[in-house]
Amino acid sequence: MFAPPRPAEVEKGADYVPSYHGFSGPLHTGFQESMFGGSSEPAFVESVVNLTKIRKSPDLNGGEPNCVSYVPLVSGRFFPMMNCLFNNIRDRP
């Protein structure tokens, strides 16, 4: 389940494209306020764009990974990706 960035996180640089995300499921992801706020994140993004001409993407999950972007993290109770995938198919014939 993806949790879109809250207004305070958007103000700090978080962004997303709704069509790239599911809003239900066993893996909980979202932006965490503690990962933003300092000057290092915006400075890093700006440096990458200025020095390499790699673009800043609003959402890394769009299929064009050659970019710089703020990335949501797994949050809440951690479910490893393998378990999430396996639990969805284990009862199939």
C-alpha positions in Angstrom: 0.0 0.0 0.0 1.5 3.4 -1.0 0.9 6.4 1.1 1.2 9.6 -0.9 3.4 12.4 0.5 1.8 14.7 3.1 1.9 18.4 2.5 4.9 18.9 4.8 6.8 16.3 2.8 5.8 17.8 -0.6 7.1 21.1 0.7 10.5 19.4 1.3 10.6 17.9 -2.2 8.6 14.7 -2.1 6.5 14.0 -5.2 4.8 11.1 -6.9 2.8 10.1 -10.0 -0.5 8.4 -8.8 -0.7 6.0 -11.8 2.7 4.4 -10.9 1.4 3.1 -7.5 -1.0 0.7 -6.0 -2.9 1.8 -2.9 -3.5 -1.6 -1.4 -1.5 -4.7 -0.7 0.9 -6.2 1.9 3.9 -3.9 1.2 3.5 -0.5 2.9 5.6 2.3 1.4 5.6 6.1 1.7 7.7 9.1 2.4 8.9 9.5 6.0 9.2 13.0 7.4 12.4 12.1 9.1 14.2 11.5 5.8 13.6 15.1 4.6 14.3 18.5 6.0 18.0 19.1 5.9 19.9 20.9 3.3 21.7 17.8 2.1 18.8 16.2 0.1 18.0 19.3 -2.1 21.7 20.0 -2.5 22.4 16.4 -3.7 19.5 16.6 -6.2 20.6 20.0 -7.5 24.2 18.8 -7.8 23.3 15.7 -9.8 21.1 17.7 -12.2 23.7 20.4 -12.6 26.8 18.3 -12.9 25.5 15.3 -14.9 22.4 16.8 -16.7 20.5 13.7 -15.4 16.9 14.9 -14.9 15.0 15.1 -11.7 12.0 12.8 -11.8 8.8 13.3 -9.8 8.7 9.6 -9.3 11.4 7.0 -9.8 8.8 4.2 -10.4 7.9 5.4 -13.9 10.2 3.0 -15.8 12.9 5.5 -16.5 15.4 4.9 -13.7 18.2 7.1 -15.1 17.2 10.1 -12.9 17.5 11.6 -9.5 14.4 11.4 -7.3 13.2 11.4 -3.7 12.2 7.8 -3.1 9.5 6.4 -0.8 10.6 3.7 1.7 9.0 0.6 3.2 7.3 1.7 6.4 5.4 0.2 9.3 5.7 -3.5 9.8 8.4 -4.8 7.4 7.4 -7.5 4.9 10.3 -8.6 2.7 9.5 -8.4 -1.0 9.8 -12.1 -1.5 7.3 -12.8 1.3 4.8 -10.4 -0.3 5.1 -12.0 -3.7 5.1 -15.6 -2.4 2.0 -15.0 -0.2 0.1 -13.9 -3.2 0.8 -17.1 -5.2 1.5 -19.9 -2.7 -2.1 -21.3 -2.9 -2.2 -21.4 -6.7 -2.2 -24.8 -8.4 
